[in-house]
């Protein structure tokens, strides 16, 4: 207890000693702020005048959603100023890091050979950063990522970083042109002198950035690397000798490697990891570099589990992407000249052999259909291995994770209806348009007339969505074959919302896609009733839509109860204006009001609306919650399955 009390007092003293308000008392712009996305400056802070700080000039972009990881730095010769490394450190800061170097800010043309620094100054820097992040008066308040801190240094400063490697707050260590002495007799007085056993205290990934065999620290650093077997370790060499490339513009090649390492381990940037992963790695594509590595989280193609199958949405003969029996996904893309390949909603891929890039999901993905695209060196494209699906405003790729209840939308040995394209001219929009029309299997056999469901897609999708992503034709086939639904016609048309809503377009949300009501009433319905055998009365018309299509359904049906007798909103955008509903009229004319939503997208709002409607005297309200799903097509497939059996039973 006494020990805990003393530790508490020590922490309070530590924080109190560092709560002096952070304020720059001297600043300097280096190389126009660096080449990273955040113009950086070198500064002396009033509350830490024993160190030099490199940071983004504008701290406004940083906060809870984007924090500044910390790099604490020890200098060559254990100097009390980063006069040899300021370009290198400034470049790191311009990539969104807070760099705290031991010693005072360099002055032009002045060297600092005397008064060596101490390893403890790295700990001072860490303590200061943590205290400033917690101080509401500090310019760094809640902007520092205190959970992602690295210690690094060059030459003697690298020894300082190794000297504090056991600090539990560190997430990685970076040793530049340095290593623990194999022959301690060659050390210079004043240098940290840990024994090689110190390496056993390393608990984080570590990288040695060396200058090749002409680097006087080469033998020491490579000996360290060979001894380290318990953590991820990398040793890279660039043949420039002990001086590195720190003084070159933007820190030269050493800064490229250091930034990628820090982005990987402090920011989780998987694209940056590709500089080190794979065989050949990205670094091996850069002239002059060599790399040795061990214990890295590499995923080779040989390690992919056997219990995987090609994605069912792949084109015929395409083996990738694949889906595991546990729901994990496996992607493989050939891009031999690319520097960076990413998969939307997932992250960066890893460069492998012969130009192939791979990605394996860490966890099983949510069941159902999911869009994805590839980004190859910043260019977004669909994966040529899958069929195209129009969604998110583009023709994207799709992957299907089998759901436990997938039988209801499966292709089965039952009579199949036909989905045909029907072209018409819209007098409302003065343009030729098309709709897709599902007719049940029995439609071709006689002269019977059928009720009609007008079924709408969501924002940034089009009239192909319900058939391609939604599998509505198989859902209808199966429900009709099982006797759960009456045979009906289903019409799917463009809701004029293929481009995602953007307030800057000048449209309000109430205007976005609002003209579809007139298109439906004046163009689509007359065209369908002229071209197909349908029952042309309100008792045999229904309308439903997903997401923004649900909003369009509300906009269209509620003012036109003389046209429709059933309506459904599947994760419907917006909300119903209950004040505009006449309960007596609504109960007489609307046989079913269906509202469905995914369990992971806030079903309480749907139930609250249903409760309000019922409290107002509105009957025939049906709600449904799709288990485990969010705002996605498996939710809407299930909503369609639940809604269709309620139709046209009066």
Secondary structure, DSSP 8 states (H G I E B T S, - for coil): -HHHHHHHHHHHHHHHHH-S---EEEEE--GGG-SSSS-EEEEEETTEEEEEEEEES--TT-SSSS-EEEEEEE-GGG-SS-TTTHHHHHHHHTTTEEEEEES----TT----SS---THHHHHHHHHHHHHHH-TTSTTTTTEEEEEEEEEEETHHHHHHHHTTT-TTEEEEEEES----SSGGG--TTS----GGGGGG--SEEEEEE--TTSTTHHHHHHHHHH--SS-EEEEEESS-TTTTTTSGGGHHHHHHHHHHHHHHHH--HHHHTTTSTTTTSGGGSTTEEEEEES-----GGGS-SSEEE-TTB-TT---SEEETTS-EEEEEE-TT-S-EEETTTEE-EE-GGGEEEEE-SS---SEEEEE-EEETTEEE--TTB--EEETTEEEEEEEE--TTGGGGS--SS---EEEEEEEEETTTTEEEEEEEEE-GGGGGS---BEEEEEE--TT--TTHHHHTT-HHHHHHHHHHTTSS--EEEEEE--S--S---GGGS--TTTTTTTHHHHIIIIIHHHHHHHS-B--SGGGEEEEEETHHHHHHHHHHTT-TTT-SEEEEES-SS---GGG--HHHHHHH-SEEEEEEEGGG-THHHHHHHHHHHHTT---EEEEEETT--SSHHHHHHHHHHHHTTTT--
